[in-house]
């Protein structure tokens, strides 16, 4: 396969491109940074390689043979292709039609991704975006490389070979209705466990399980009376009931007035949640992916910085 290329000197093709473009040995020599005699020897090799004079001297200067006229566009096109092979692809967000695929929890999608989508839509107006709900399948399926970014907080078992970048820290709080009996009082551990709780269930990476583990260390347990799959449903339900809801603070801050809510510090020590974005190593050097990561990092980090 490709036997005719096995002994090919790529520099000869570059020289051929310049010689055919200039139609003059001296000018070609200057462009190639070679002496005139060295360029003449290169031309001799090319003539032997293609079994054709390529350039013929006339009273009006050197002119291309019919074979050279045929070769000229082919050589240029193929050199352009080879250069792209080594330089890599370029990326222009203004003209790209690329589809970006993200995975995130409903909390992340609502708390942090609207600003990201706003920026992507502005800078890459012809691109398309899908945001899928984060689940264990994102880390075990054969199509995991098709997901550009996974954005989530602590608690998910991200494969060790994935690349990552920190985005920010969110604090866990207790959320309740402004009309809740505890709304005007200090939240104690006894009150926290005695009232009914509304829980957002994420399955894998379930923060609720971590909360229960912390309570178990204190020999306490809470009563979860309502489980819902989405954070916005939890916030609205809590605003219209006496349920308590434990979750990260940043999204709740945006909807305190909308859902008639207030927030209180947890009555026990619970670690802050670290949020990060993760991606498969296959995307590391891809220019489009580098741009996407930059958009996500800058916009989401700005939101975290604003909340502190």
C-alpha positions in Angstrom: 0.0 0.0 0.0 1.3 3.5 -0.9 4.5 1.9 -2.3 5.1 5.0 -4.5 5.2 7.1 -1.3 7.5 5.0 0.8 10.7 6.7 -0.4 9.1 10.1 -1.0 10.8 13.2 0.3 8.1 15.7 1.3 10.4 18.6 0.8 10.5 17.7 -2.9 6.7 18.3 -3.2 7.1 21.6 -1.4 9.8 22.6 -3.8 7.7 21.5 -6.7 4.8 23.7 -5.5 7.1 26.7 -5.3 8.8 26.1 -8.7 5.5 25.7 -10.5 4.2 28.8 -8.8 7.2 31.0 -9.6 8.2 29.5 -12.9 11.7 30.7 -12.2 14.6 28.9 -10.5 16.2 31.9 -8.9 12.9 33.2 -7.4 12.0 29.7 -6.2 15.5 29.4 -4.6 14.9 32.6 -2.6 11.5 31.3 -1.3 12.9 27.9 -0.4 16.0 29.5 1.2 18.2 27.4 -1.1 21.0 28.4 -3.4 20.3 28.5 -7.1 22.4 25.5 -7.8 20.7 23.4 -5.0 17.3 24.4 -6.5 18.4 23.3 -9.9 19.4 19.9 -8.5 16.0 19.7 -6.8 14.3 20.4 -10.2 16.4 17.7 -11.8 15.2 15.2 -9.1 11.6 16.2 -9.7 12.0 15.8 -13.5 13.4 12.3 -12.9 10.6 11.5 -10.3 7.8 12.5 -12.7 9.6 11.5 -15.9 8.7 14.9 -17.3 10.7 18.2 -17.9 8.0 20.0 -15.8 9.5 23.5 -16.7 10.8 24.2 -20.2 13.0 27.2 -21.0 11.8 29.4 -23.8 12.7 32.9 -25.1 10.0 34.2 -22.8 11.2 32.4 -19.8 10.3 29.0 -18.3 6.8 27.5 -19.0 5.1 24.5 -17.5 4.6 21.3 -19.5 1.1 19.8 -19.8 2.0 17.4 -17.0 3.1 20.3 -14.7 -0.2 22.1 -15.4 -2.0 19.0 -14.3 0.2 18.6 -11.2 0.1 22.1 -9.9 -3.4 22.2 -8.3 -3.0 18.6 -7.1 0.3 19.3 -5.3 -1.1 22.5 -3.7 -4.3 20.8 -2.5 -2.5 17.8 -1.1 0.1 19.9 0.7 -2.7 21.9 2.3 -4.3 18.6 3.5 -1.0 17.4 4.9 -0.5 20.7 6.7 -3.9 20.4 8.3 -3.0 16.9 9.4 -0.1 18.1 11.5 -1.5 21.5 12.6 -4.8 20.0 13.6 -8.3 21.4 13.1 -9.2 25.0 13.7 -12.4 26.2 15.3 -14.5 29.3 14.7 -17.5 29.6 17.0 -19.2 32.1 14.8 -19.5 29.6 11.9 -19.5 26.2 13.6 -22.5 24.0 13.4 -21.2 21.6 16.0 -23.5 19.9 18.5 -22.4 20.1 22.1 -23.7 17.4 24.5 -23.7 18.1 28.3 -24.7 16.0 31.3 -25.8 17.7 34.5 -28.1 17.3 37.5 -31.4 19.2 37.3 -29.9 21.5 40.0 -26.9 22.4 38.0 -28.9 22.8 34.8 -31.1 25.4 36.5 -28.6 27.1 38.8 -25.6 27.5 36.5 -26.3 26.5 32.9 -28.6 29.3 31.8 -25.7 31.8 31.7 -23.6 29.3 29.8 -26.3 28.7 27.2 -26.8 32.4 26.8 -23.1 32.8 26.0 -22.9 29.8 23.7 -26.0 31.0 21.8 -24.4 34.4 21.3 -20.9 33.3 20.3 -21.8 30.2 18.4 -25.3 31.0 17.0 -25.3 28.0 14.5 -24.4 25.4 17.1 -26.8 23.1 18.9 -26.8 22.0 22.5 -28.4 19.1 24.5 -28.3 18.8 28.2 -29.1 15.3 29.5 -29.9 14.4 33.1 -26.9 13.0 34.9 -27.0 9.3 35.7 -24.8 6.3 36.3 -25.1 5.4 32.6 -23.0 8.4 31.7 -19.9 6.6 33.1 -20.5 3.1 31.9 -22.0 3.3 28.4 -20.1 2.7 25.1 -21.1 6.3 24.0 -19.5 8.0 27.0 -17.0 9.8 24.6 -20.0 11.4 22.9 -20.7 13.5 26.0 -18.6 16.7 25.9 -18.9 17.8 29.5 -20.3 16.4 32.8 -21.0 19.1 35.3 -21.9 18.1 38.9 -21.1 18.4 42.6 -19.5 15.9 44.9 -21.0 12.4 45.2 -20.7 11.1 41.6 -18.2 8.3 40.8 -16.4 10.0 37.9 -13.9 7.7 36.2 -10.3 8.3 37.4 -9.0 8.9 33.9 -11.4 11.8 33.2 -9.9 15.4 33.1 -11.5 17.9 35.5 -11.6 21.6 36.5 -13.0 23.1 39.6 -15.9 25.6 39.3 -16.8 26.6 42.8 -18.2 25.8 46.2 -21.9 25.8 47.2 -23.1 25.6 50.8 -25.8 23.2 52.1 -28.8 24.9 53.8 -32.2 24.1 55.1 -35.0 25.6 53.0 -38.5 26.2 54.3 -41.6 28.3 53.7 -41.7 31.8 55.1 -44.8 30.7 56.9 -43.1 27.6 58.5 -43.3 27.4 62.3 -39.5 27.5 62.3 -39.1 30.4 59.9 -38.7 33.0 62.7 -36.8 30.7 65.1 -33.3 29.3 65.4 -33.1 26.0 63.7 -32.0 23.4 66.2 -31.0 19.8 65.5 -34.1 18.6 67.4 -36.4 20.8 65.4 -34.7 19.7 62.2 -35.3 16.0 62.7 -38.8 16.4 64.2 -40.3 18.0 61.2 -41.1 16.2 57.9 -38.7 16.5 55.0 -39.1 16.8 51.3 -36.2 15.1 49.5 -34.8 15.4 46.0 -33.8 12.0 44.8 -30.9 11.8 42.3 -30.1 8.1 42.6 -26.3 8.1 42.0 -24.6 10.9 43.8 -27.5 11.4 46.1 -26.6 14.2 48.6 -29.6 13.2 50.7 -27.9 9.9 51.6 -24.9 11.9 52.8 -27.1 14.0 55.0 -28.6 10.9 56.5 -25.2 9.5 57.1 -24.1 12.6 59.1 -27.3 12.5 61.1 -26.7 8.8 61.9 -23.3 9.7 63.4 -25.2 12.0 65.8 -27.6 9.2 66.5 -30.4 11.1 64.8 -32.7 10.4 61.8 -35.1 12.6 59.9 -38.5 11.7 58.5 -38.6 12.0 54.7 -42.3 12.1 53.8 -42.0 13.3 50.2 -39.5 12.4 47.4 -39.3 14.3 44.1 -37.0 14.0 41.1 -36.5 17.7 40.4 -35.3 20.6 42.5 -37.8 23.1 41.3 -40.6 20.8 42.3 -39.1 20.5 45.7 -38.8 24.3 46.1 -42.5 24.9 45.1 -43.8 22.0 47.3 -41.8 23.3 50.3 -43.1 26.9 49.8 -46.7 25.6 50.1 -46.2 23.2 53.0 -44.4 22.6 56.3 -41.8 20.3 54.8 -38.1 21.1 55.3 -35.8 20.7 52.3 -32.0 20.3 52.5 -30.1 21.4 49.4 -27.3 23.6 48.1 -28.0 27.3 48.5 -27.2 29.0 45.1 -30.3 28.0 43.2 -32.7 28.5 46.2 -31.4 32.1 46.5 -32.8 32.8 43.0 -36.3 31.6 44.0 -36.8 32.7 47.6 -39.4 35.3 46.7 -40.9 33.2 43.8 -41.8 30.3 46.1 -42.2 32.1 49.4 -39.0 30.5 50.9 -36.4 31.3 53.5 -33.1 29.5 54.2 -31.3 28.6 57.4 -27.9 27.3 58.3 -27.9 23.6 59.0 -27.9 22.7 62.7 -25.0 20.3 62.2 -21.7 20.4 60.5 -21.9 19.4 56.8 -19.2 19.9 54.2 -19.6 22.4 51.4 -20.2 21.0 48.0 -17.5 21.3 45.4 -18.7 21.6 41.8 -16.5 20.7 38.8 -16.7 19.9 35.2 -15.3 16.6 33.8 -14.5 15.4 30.4 -13.1 12.3 28.7 -9.4 12.6 27.8 -10.2 12.1 24.1 -11.5 15.7 24.1 -8.5 17.3 25.8 -6.9 19.0 22.7 -10.0 19.5 20.6 -10.2 23.2 19.8 -14.0 23.3 20.0 -14.0 21.5 23.3 -11.3 23.9 24.7 -13.6 26.8 23.7 -16.7 25.0 25.3 -14.7 24.4 28.6 -13.6 28.0 28.7 -17.2 29.2 28.3 -18.5 26.9 31.0 -15.7 27.7 33.4 -15.8 31.5 33.1 -19.6 31.8 33.3 -20.2 29.3 36.1 -17.2 30.5 38.2 -18.5 34.0 37.8 -21.8 32.9 39.4 -20.0 31.2 42.3 -17.8 34.3 42.9 -20.9 36.5 42.8 -22.6 34.3 45.5 -19.8 34.5 48.0 
